[in-house]
Amino acid sequence: MCETLLGIISVKGESIVGSMIKLKWLRDNLFPIDENSSIEVIHWHARAYILGLIRGVLMSDKTGNKVHLMYLNYLTNLRRTKRYSWGSTCLAVLYREMCRATDGRVRTLRGCASLLQSWAWFQMPFYCTHFKSSTNFPASLPMERRSSIELQKCPPQ
């Protein structure tokens, strides 16, 4: 499956641990891409990138640098991939992890934390960021002006 969908032959133990593939090994062993690359090579890179997004952003877990190979089945046909309900899956993973986090021994929350943060931002508008400039995003400010950001209680809307 890895050979046909990613263009590389995986080695048990070196690249695959159980039913997970190491993302660092995948990045290191993909063929380089340039302007003359075939569509097949571009699809290999797109699948590898999407696997990285799944593991790193959308459905992260404690495995660190590995992603489950079951997601590769969903990336077989890249045109069909957009029809899958990735948002619902991401939300289901986040709900499962929030239930798991209610255990007192759990120290980390896995899943899409940015989804939880954006929900909290819009559902609790009484805490928001105020900027002294017209720019709305602190990363776009020069370093010397980033200290002007203040967190304050917002007036009721």
Stockholm file with secondary structure:
# STOCKHOLM 1.0

chainA/1-157         MCETLLGIISVKGESIVGSMIKLKWLRDNLFPIDENSSIEVIHWHARAYILGLIRGVLMSDKTGNKVHLMYLNYLTNLRRTKRYSWGSTCLAVLYREMCRATDGRVRTLRGCASLLQSWAWFQMPFYCTHFKSSTNFPASLPMERRSSIELQKCPPQ
#=GR chainA/1-157 SS CHHHHHSSCCCBTTTEETTEEEHHHHHHHSCCCCTTCCHHHHHHHHHHHHHHHIIIIISCCTTSSEEETHHHHHTSSHHHHTTSCHHHHHHHHHHHHHHHTTSTTCCCCCSCHHHHHHHHHHHCTTEEEECSSSCSCGGGSCGGGGGGCEEEECCCC
#=GC SS_cons         CHHHHHSSCCCBTTTEETTEEEHHHHHHHSCCCCTTCCHHHHHHHHHHHHHHHIIIIISCCTTSSEEETHHHHHTSSHHHHTTSCHHHHHHHHHHHHHHHTTSTTCCCCCSCHHHHHHHHHHHCTTEEEECSSSCSCGGGSCGGGGGGCEEEECCCC
//
